[in-house]
Amino acid sequence: MDAVQVIAEPRRREILRLVWDDELSAGDIAARFEVTFGAVSQHLKVLRDTGLVTLRKDGTKRFYRADREALGPLAEYLQSMWSSKLDTLARLAEEAERSENTS
């Protein structure tokens, strides 16, 4: 499976977003989803097998972080996509606030 196919899956993109700037344990990642730990673990395995996340073991815990270098040009695409969503959210929040203030 190539990187484009891997990030086409929405949960994998969300996992990458979570570990973009921070290293998180598998448990911390799984806690953010409404699916089983096993399902998240499978997504992490796909991300790990394609080299899109790095794995660090500390005792029985496994910590993950996005490997931006391995993502190559896809890293810039993902960042712009996440920024665009945040910009849209901010705009909608501002519009809602203005609407409340004029009511």
N, C-alpha and C positions, 0 to 999 in steps of 0.2 A: 504494500500500500504506500502511495507517495504522500507527501506532506499536504497537498491540496485535498486529497481524499480524506485524510485524517482530520483536518480542520473544518471540513464540510459538515461534520457532525456538531450540532449546537452545544452539547454538553462538553465536548472536548475543547471547543473554543472558550467556553466559560471556565473550564479548568485552567486553560492557558492564561486567561485574564486574571484569575485568582493568584496564580504563581508567577505573574509577570515581573513584579517588583519584590515580592516576598517569598521566602521559602516557607512552605506549609507542610504539615504532616498529612499523611493519607487520611487520618481521622478528621482533621480539621477541614480538609477538602470535602470529604463525604458528608460532613455535617451541614454543608451549604446546599445540599441537593435533597430532593424528595424521592430518592431512589435508594436501593440498598447499598450498603458498603461494597458488596461484591460487584455491583454494576459499575460503581465509580472506580473500583480497583481494575476492572477490565479496561475502562477508558484510559486509566493511568498506564496500564501495560502497553496499550497501543501507542500512546504518546512516547513512552520510554523506548519501545522497540524501534520507533522511527527516529529517535534521537531528538525529539522536540522538547523533552524535559530531561533534566538531570536528576539523579537519585543519590541521596546521601543517607546512609544507614547510621543510626545511633542507638545501639542496643537493639531493642525490638521495634523501634520506630523507624519509619521511612519518611524522609523529607524530600519534597519535590520543588523544583524551580524551573521556569521556562528557560530554554536555551535559545536565546534570540539569534545568536550566530548561526545555529543550525537551521533556523527558519528562513534565513536569507531574506529575499525581497518580501516574503510573506509577513515578516515582522512589521514592516512599515505599513502594509495593508491592514493588519490586525489593529495596530495602534490607531490608524486613521478611522477605522470602523468604530472602535470603542470611543474615540474622541467625538465622532459624529453623533453617536447615541447620547453621550453626555451633554453635548451642545443642544440637542433636541429636547432632552429632559429639562435642562435649564430654561430654555425658551418657553416650554409648556408651563413650568412652575411660575415664571414671571408673568405670563398671560393670565394664569389662574389668580395670581395675587392682584393684578390690576383689575380683574373682573370683580373680585371681592371688595376692593377698595371703592369701586364705582357703584356698588349696589347699595 
